[in-house]
């Protein structure tokens, strides 16, 4: 193994955001060796990185990308790979992320999001990693009726998913304060883009409309979210990883739009009438009506700016799902997808 690489561990690298981040890092930093540790649960899809697998094989140094199938809670495995690679950076994406699933089965969220984060930060501490970057969510702030959430806003999670992510943050904060473990927390907003698992709103709506199926809408569809292109989020993670300050928290926000506004953009891109395809179902229990993270700190201190507007980029996103129909059809045919969709699409929360 060559020793002149900068070794970086990406947990959950076969997921939506992490696979896009790996693609960015692989092409931008030729001196980086990427290790992708992923358990390949339902949302971990090796097909998300077929192009990187191929590019790595064609690279003169064929070990620039390494995939390891494994669980972040496996301490023996973590010891093995941390000893082998002497990581400079650990970017911790691995998590259970879907609110609907957390309502039905909280145990997976506690195991992965809390216990998994504990195992990762313990390994970071043990092996003197230069920096850990933990990917969190704006959902830890809970419902924001007016104003915006800054990094100093008190956490007020409303559902089991966001509660598990808030708990993971508290663990990281404790390690930063007690052990001075060099870590950074990033709170991202609602990402959209290529390779997003089709249980999430945008790929679900696109794929259902392509198949001329109804789109289930929770409640009245007036819930407001901050929508962030995944490539903008990945660029922010890149900037924070290399230029951010240890022990800091950074919000990364996008554009505020409600669910119906997003669906109208999608329908317009497909030249379809949303009224013919939407169906309103019971909203989630204790549903948050608005998230509003403020990324002034990131913009002013690290000079990050988003490149993509959701209104202007939606047609390109729709086009990607049109051209990659086989990718999402395979996912939507699985038992894991169908079981959730059966309940999600009918608003069955008990």
PyMOL commands that set and color helices and strands:
alter all, ss='L'
color gray80, all
select helices_A, chain A and resi 16-28+46-58+75-85+99-104+107-126+138-141+160-178+201-210+230-243+259-269+274-276+296-302+310-323+325-332+335-344
alter helices_A, ss='H'
color red, helices_A
select strands_A, chain A and resi 6-11+32-38+65-69+89-92+131-137+183-188+190-192+215-218+224-229+249-252+255-258+278-281
alter strands_A, ss='S'
color yellow, strands_A
deselect
rebuild
show_as cartoon
